[in-house]
Amino acid sequence: MFTEPRLYQGERDLAAIYDLLRQGRLADNGTYYVHPGDLSWWLFYPPLEHDFWQSLYLWDDPQVAGRILAWVLLPPNGSTLDVALQPELRGSPWHRELFGWGLHQAIRQAKQAGRERIGAFWICEQDTLLRGWLVEQGFELASRDAHLACDLGLPGQPGPVPGGYVVRSSRGLAEVSPRARAQYGAFGSQADFERYVQRFARFMQSPVYDPEWDVVAEAPDGQIGAFCIAWPDFVTGVGLFEPVGTHPDFQRKGLGKAVLLEALGRLRQHGMHQAIVTTPEDNLPAIRLYESVGFHTRRRLLYYKKQII
């Protein structure tokens, strides 16, 4: 019987959410479960206009204390619907009820926010079950992302670094402004830069940020030209890259490749057997960069949209 959820309450809930994702990834049952690093990035580096902590709904497992059966993330602006449940429940009647509950809430929030459509993203191309449900509910395929993987069991070599540049760990808050400026430029942000720096400073002060995994390429004048954050997961042995970028003023110098190779080496040293990264399938420069350091497209992840107005 479907029951009403509760809102996220604190660190113990976050540990249960991460555990659910890890169990789903280990089950590899056809449904794509996001890497814990993806969720950390979403939650601790939220959009400027809102955060997600009051948008996380959980269903407790009545049989196992501290375990959750599912969680649903519903951004306040009603833009997307993200549903995750324990792998053994995939395809069950409860799964359908859970998805229906989330869809109803997402549509309600989207209408309140004045949005015309909602989205559901990172649906595995081979997940015919979930794709079928989305089509049943009026969703249409909107775009595809390439999901790439790199086997870390193979030996790796550090990449060449252009003369005068240094590839190193971030210094955290001590260089928050140049670190934020690199990302601001790499992704073409139009936000107020001071607010952008404040947002990055909050992330750097969060419990998930470790400067050792924020690898940067420093120019001779102290500017940061390229960066990548790696997220090792010591349960699954898979490391995630999110985000990765090079400031436009520093492109075509090999800096993106240099920071990726450095981070891949660190993942190997910490026992990871695989690294993954996701990018739009039409982002050919990014795909070529990832392929140059050993990544290969493993699957495609789909983004669906539903018109509601």
C-alpha positions in Angstrom: 0.0 0.0 0.0 1.4 3.4 -1.0 2.0 5.7 1.9 2.8 9.4 2.1 6.5 10.3 2.3 8.3 12.5 4.8 10.7 15.4 4.1 14.5 15.0 4.4 15.6 15.5 8.0 19.4 15.5 8.2 22.7 13.7 7.8 21.3 10.2 8.6 18.9 10.6 5.8 21.6 11.6 3.4 23.6 8.5 4.3 20.5 6.3 3.6 20.0 8.1 0.2 23.6 7.5 -0.8 23.3 3.8 0.3 20.2 3.4 -1.9 22.1 4.8 -4.9 25.0 2.5 -4.3 22.8 -0.6 -4.0 21.1 0.4 -7.2 24.4 0.8 -9.0 25.7 -2.5 -7.8 22.5 -4.3 -8.8 22.9 -2.9 -12.4 19.3 -4.1 -13.2 18.5 -1.8 -16.1 17.6 1.3 -14.3 20.3 4.0 -14.2 21.1 5.2 -10.7 23.1 8.5 -10.4 26.5 8.4 -8.8 26.5 9.7 -5.2 28.8 12.4 -6.4 26.1 13.7 -8.8 23.7 14.0 -5.9 26.4 15.7 -3.8 26.9 18.3 -6.5 23.2 19.0 -6.9 22.6 19.3 -3.2 25.6 21.2 -2.1 26.1 23.4 -5.2 22.4 24.2 -5.9 21.2 26.9 -8.3 21.4 30.5 -7.1 17.7 30.9 -6.8 17.0 27.9 -4.5 18.3 24.8 -2.8 16.9 21.2 -2.8 16.9 20.3 0.9 13.1 20.9 1.3 12.5 19.2 -2.0 13.7 15.7 -1.0 10.9 13.2 0.0 11.7 9.9 1.6 9.9 6.6 2.2 11.2 4.7 5.2 11.5 0.9 5.2 9.1 -0.4 7.9 11.2 -3.6 8.3 14.7 -2.1 8.5 15.6 0.8 10.7 17.6 3.5 8.9 16.9 2.1 5.5 14.7 3.9 3.0 12.6 2.3 0.2 12.7 5.3 -2.1 13.4 9.0 -2.5 12.0 11.6 -4.8 13.7 15.0 -5.6 11.3 17.7 -6.8 13.0 21.1 -7.4 10.9 24.0 -6.2 10.7 25.5 -9.7 9.0 22.3 -11.0 11.6 21.8 -13.6 12.3 18.0 -13.2 11.3 14.8 -11.5 13.9 12.4 -10.2 12.8 9.1 -8.6 15.0 6.5 -7.0 13.9 3.3 -5.3 15.6 0.1 -3.9 16.5 -2.1 -6.9 14.3 -5.1 -5.7 11.2 -2.8 -6.1 11.8 -2.1 -9.8 8.8 -2.8 -11.9 6.5 -3.5 -8.9 3.0 -1.9 -8.5 4.5 0.3 -5.8 7.1 1.6 -8.3 4.3 2.7 -10.5 2.4 4.4 -7.6 5.6 6.1 -6.5 6.2 7.5 -10.0 2.6 8.6 -10.2 2.9 10.5 -6.9 6.1 12.2 -8.0 4.6 13.2 -11.4 1.5 14.6 -9.7 3.6 16.7 -7.4 6.0 17.8 -10.1 3.1 19.0 -12.3 1.6 20.9 -9.4 4.8 22.7 -8.6 5.6 23.4 -12.2 2.2 25.1 -12.7 2.7 27.2 -9.5 6.0 28.3 -11.0 4.5 29.2 -14.3 6.4 26.5 -16.2 5.0 24.9 -19.4 6.8 21.6 -19.1 8.6 19.2 -16.8 11.5 16.9 -17.4 12.8 13.5 -16.4 16.4 12.9 -17.1 19.1 10.3 -17.3 16.9 7.4 -18.3 19.0 4.6 -19.6 18.4 4.0 -23.3 18.0 0.2 -22.5 15.4 0.9 -19.7 12.3 -0.1 -21.6 10.3 -0.2 -18.4 10.8 3.4 -17.4 10.8 4.7 -21.0 7.4 3.0 -21.5 5.9 4.6 -18.4 7.2 8.0 -19.4 5.6 7.7 -22.9 2.4 6.5 -21.2 2.3 9.7 -19.2 2.8 11.9 -22.2 6.6 12.4 -22.0 8.6 12.8 -25.2 12.3 12.2 -25.9 14.1 15.6 -25.8 17.8 14.9 -25.9 20.5 12.3 -25.3 23.7 12.4 -23.2 26.8 10.2 -23.8 27.8 8.3 -20.6 31.5 7.5 -20.8 33.6 5.1 -18.7 37.3 4.6 -18.3 38.9 1.4 -17.1 41.3 2.3 -14.3 42.7 -1.2 -14.2 44.9 -0.2 -17.1 48.1 1.7 -16.3 48.0 5.4 -16.8 50.5 8.1 -17.5 50.6 11.7 -16.3 49.9 14.1 -19.1 52.3 16.8 -20.3 51.8 20.2 -18.7 52.5 23.3 -20.8 55.5 25.3 -19.7 54.8 27.6 -16.8 51.6 25.9 -15.8 51.1 23.8 -12.7 48.6 21.1 -12.1 47.7 20.7 -8.5 44.9 20.5 -5.9 42.7 23.5 -5.3 43.6 25.6 -2.2 39.9 25.8 -1.3 38.6 29.1 0.1 42.0 30.7 -0.2 41.5 30.9 -3.9 37.7 30.8 -4.2 37.5 33.8 -6.6 39.9 32.5 -9.3 38.5 29.0 -9.0 34.9 30.3 -9.4 36.1 32.6 -12.3 37.5 29.6 -14.2 34.2 27.8 -13.9 32.1 30.9 -14.6 33.9 31.4 -17.9 34.0 27.8 -18.9 30.3 27.4 -18.7 29.4 30.9 -19.9 27.5 31.9 -16.8 25.5 35.2 -17.0 24.9 35.4 -13.3 26.2 38.2 -11.1 29.8 37.2 -10.5 29.8 38.1 -6.8 26.8 35.9 -6.2 28.5 33.2 -8.2 31.6 33.4 -5.9 29.3 33.3 -2.8 27.7 30.2 -4.2 31.1 28.5 -4.8 32.3 29.5 -1.3 29.3 27.8 0.3 30.1 24.7 -1.7 33.7 24.8 -0.6 32.6 25.0 3.0 30.2 22.0 2.7 31.0 18.6 4.1 31.3 17.0 0.6 34.0 19.3 -0.7 37.6 18.0 -0.5 40.2 20.2 -2.2 42.3 17.2 -2.9 39.7 16.1 -5.5 39.4 19.5 -7.0 42.2 19.4 -9.5 43.2 22.7 -11.2 45.7 24.0 -13.8 47.3 27.2 -12.6 48.7 29.7 -15.2 52.0 31.5 -14.6 50.0 34.6 -13.5 48.0 32.7 -10.9 44.8 32.4 -12.9 43.1 29.0 -13.0 42.8 27.8 -16.6 41.2 24.4 -16.2 39.6 22.3 -13.5 37.9 19.0 -12.7 36.3 17.6 -9.6 36.5 13.9 -9.0 34.1 12.0 -6.7 35.5 8.6 -5.6 33.0 6.1 -4.3 34.7 3.6 -2.1 31.7 1.2 -2.0 31.3 0.7 -5.8 34.9 1.6 -6.7 33.7 4.1 -9.3 34.9 7.7 -9.5 32.8 10.4 -11.1 33.9 13.6 -12.9 31.6 16.5 -12.3 32.2 19.3 -13.3 35.0 19.5 -15.9 35.9 22.7 -17.7 38.5 25.0 -19.3 38.1 28.8 -19.3 37.9 30.1 -22.9 41.1 32.1 -22.5 43.0 28.9 -21.8 41.6 26.5 -24.3 43.7 24.5 -26.8 46.7 24.3 -24.5 46.1 20.7 -23.3 45.1 21.9 -19.8 41.8 19.9 -19.7 43.7 16.8 -20.6 46.3 17.5 -18.0 43.8 17.9 -15.1 41.9 14.8 -16.1 45.0 12.6 -16.3 46.1 13.9 -12.9 42.7 13.1 -11.4 42.5 9.7 -13.0 45.9 8.9 -11.5 44.6 9.8 -8.0 41.5 7.7 -8.5 43.8 4.7 -9.4 45.9 5.3 -6.3 42.8 5.2 -4.1 41.6 1.9 -5.5 38.9 3.0 -8.0 38.5 0.5 -10.9 36.5 2.8 -13.1 35.8 6.5 -13.8 32.7 7.9 -15.4 31.6 11.2 -16.9 28.4 12.4 -18.8 28.1 15.0 -21.4 25.6 15.9 -24.2 26.1 13.5 -27.1 26.5 16.5 -29.5 29.3 18.0 -27.4 31.9 16.5 -29.6 34.9 18.6 -28.3 34.2 17.2 -24.8 33.8 13.7 -26.0 37.1 13.9 -28.0 38.8 15.2 -24.8 37.5 12.3 -22.7 38.4 9.7 -25.3 41.9 11.1 -25.5 42.5 10.1 -21.8 40.9 6.7 -22.1 37.1 7.1 -21.9 34.7 5.2 -24.2 31.0 5.8 -24.6 29.3 3.0 -22.5 25.6 3.9 -22.9 23.3 6.8 -23.7 21.2 8.5 -21.0 18.0 10.1 -22.2 16.1 13.3 -21.2 12.3 13.4 -21.5 10.0 16.3 -21.4 6.2 16.6 -20.8 4.1 19.5 -21.9 1.7 20.5 -19.0 0.2 23.8 -20.2 
